[in-house]
Amino acid sequence: SDLKVTLIDAQQAQVSFTQNYRATQFKSLDRKTLVWAMRDGRWQIVEETTGK
């Protein structure tokens, strides 16, 4: 697994990984980066970027 978690601060984390997506007529291999933030006592995704 190439999952990488980086704490930005006590309330935010950045998570990067490779996503291998396959459907009936589509497939892609992309690098995903998610920014998670603690809001109202729970972690939520606040940003998502995709690149090759």
Stockholm file with secondary structure:
# STOCKHOLM 1.0

chainA/1-52         SDLKVTLIDAQQAQVSFTQNYRATQFKSLDRKTLVWAMRDGRWQIVEETTGK
#=GR chainA/1-52 SS CCCEEEEEETTEEEEEEEEEEEETTEEEEEEEEEEEEEETTEEEEEEEEEEC
#=GC SS_cons        CCCEEEEEETTEEEEEEEEEEEETTEEEEEEEEEEEEEETTEEEEEEEEEEC
//
